[in-house]
Amino acid sequence: MEGQSARMFIEIVERLMERWGYGRTEGRIYAVLLLSAGALTIAELAKRTNLSRSSVSVALSKLVRDYLVTYRKEGKTKYFSAVPAFLEKFLQQPKEILERDVKPMQEIVASLRENADEEKRRRYDALLDDLNTLECVLRKVIELEEKESACLKERAA
């Protein structure tokens, strides 16, 4: 059962990491490290994930850069460990969605609306209303997260 549960966990982490802009390879490596009792080398990760050492190395570079994985060196060998950061990654999402997706769409639709005929203008107005509502909700989520960041500080203490 532990093997099946671990596989399910790895699959879920892979999907989650994809939503956050990573590849399945990074997701698999991150999940394996999260489940590992200790730090692992590139060779050990390659064996456990059935990936090439090169693929593992590239993925680890991204994960280390984004502070999801740390490492220590013993001689020439690096030992990698995961940093549990699901909450931090989740809390970044509303800001990223607002800045990267919603605001540009609002600008594009507003620009399209300027030269549109009456029928298309109504359609663009409805789309802008929806995007403005989404912006409002995202801003409320961001505001709530900022006010409730005490939860994060309490957890760290």
C-alpha positions in Angstrom: 0.0 0.0 0.0 2.9 2.4 0.8 4.1 2.0 -2.8 0.7 2.9 -4.3 0.2 5.8 -1.9 3.6 7.1 -2.8 2.8 6.9 -6.5 -0.4 8.7 -5.9 1.3 11.4 -3.9 4.0 11.8 -6.7 1.3 12.1 -9.4 -0.6 14.8 -7.4 2.6 16.8 -6.8 3.5 16.5 -10.5 0.1 18.0 -11.5 0.4 20.7 -8.9 3.8 21.7 -10.0 2.7 21.9 -13.6 0.0 24.3 -12.5 2.7 26.4 -10.9 4.8 26.5 -14.1 7.1 23.6 -13.5 7.4 20.5 -15.6 6.4 17.0 -14.6 10.1 16.2 -14.1 10.5 18.9 -11.5 7.3 17.7 -9.9 8.4 14.1 -9.7 11.8 15.0 -8.3 10.3 17.3 -5.7 7.8 14.7 -4.6 10.4 12.0 -4.3 12.5 14.3 -2.2 9.6 15.3 0.0 8.9 11.6 0.7 12.6 10.7 1.2 13.8 10.0 4.7 17.1 11.7 4.0 19.0 13.7 1.4 19.5 12.1 -2.0 22.2 12.4 -4.7 21.6 12.9 -8.4 22.4 9.3 -9.0 19.9 8.1 -6.4 17.2 10.5 -7.7 17.8 9.2 -11.3 17.3 5.7 -10.1 14.2 6.4 -8.1 12.5 8.5 -10.8 13.7 6.5 -13.8 15.0 9.7 -15.3 18.5 10.4 -16.8 21.1 12.0 -14.5 21.1 15.0 -16.9 17.3 15.5 -16.6 17.5 15.2 -12.8 20.4 17.8 -12.7 18.5 20.3 -14.9 15.3 19.9 -12.8 17.3 20.3 -9.5 18.8 23.5 -10.8 15.3 25.0 -11.2 14.1 23.7 -7.9 17.2 25.0 -6.0 16.9 28.4 -7.8 13.3 28.6 -6.5 14.2 27.6 -3.0 12.1 24.4 -3.1 15.2 22.2 -2.8 18.5 22.7 -0.8 21.7 20.8 -1.0 24.8 20.2 1.0 28.2 19.1 -0.4 30.4 16.3 0.9 33.5 16.3 -1.3 32.3 16.4 -4.9 28.9 14.9 -4.1 25.8 17.0 -3.6 23.0 15.7 -1.3 19.6 17.3 -2.1 16.6 17.8 0.2 13.1 19.2 -0.4 11.8 22.3 1.4 8.1 21.8 2.0 6.7 25.0 0.4 3.1 24.2 -0.8 1.6 27.0 1.2 4.0 29.7 0.1 3.6 28.6 -3.6 -0.2 28.6 -3.2 -0.2 32.1 -1.7 1.8 33.4 -4.7 -0.9 32.3 -7.1 -3.5 35.1 -6.8 -0.9 37.8 -7.3 0.6 36.0 -10.3 -2.7 35.3 -11.9 -3.8 39.0 -11.4 -0.6 40.4 -12.9 0.2 37.9 -15.5 -3.3 37.0 -16.8 -6.2 39.1 -15.7 -4.7 42.6 -16.1 -3.4 42.0 -19.6 -6.8 40.5 -20.7 -8.6 43.5 -19.3 -6.3 45.8 -21.3 -6.8 43.8 -24.5 -10.5 43.6 -24.2 -10.8 47.3 -23.4 -8.7 48.1 -26.5 -10.9 45.8 -28.6 -14.0 47.4 -27.3 -12.9 50.9 -28.5 -13.4 50.1 -32.2 -16.1 47.5 -31.9 -19.7 47.8 -33.3 -22.6 47.8 -30.8 -23.1 44.0 -30.8 -19.4 43.3 -30.1 -19.2 46.1 -27.6 -22.0 44.5 -25.5 -20.0 41.2 -25.6 -16.8 42.9 -24.6 -18.6 44.7 -21.8 -19.8 41.4 -20.4 -16.3 40.0 -20.7 -14.9 43.1 -18.9 -17.5 42.8 -16.2 -16.4 39.2 -15.6 -12.7 40.1 -15.6 -13.3 43.0 -13.2 -15.2 40.7 -10.9 -12.3 38.2 -11.0 -9.9 41.0 -10.3 -11.9 42.1 -7.3 -12.0 38.5 -5.9 -8.3 38.1 -6.4 -7.6 41.4 -4.7 -9.7 40.3 -1.7 -7.8 37.0 -1.5 -4.5 38.9 -1.6 -5.7 41.3 1.0 -6.9 38.4 3.3 -3.6 36.6 2.8 -1.7 39.8 3.8 -3.9 40.3 6.9 -3.7 36.7 7.9 0.1 36.3 7.4 0.2 36.1 11.2 -0.7 32.4 10.7 2.5 31.9 8.8 4.5 33.7 11.4 2.9 31.6 14.2 3.6 28.4 12.3 7.3 29.4 11.9 7.6 30.2 15.7 
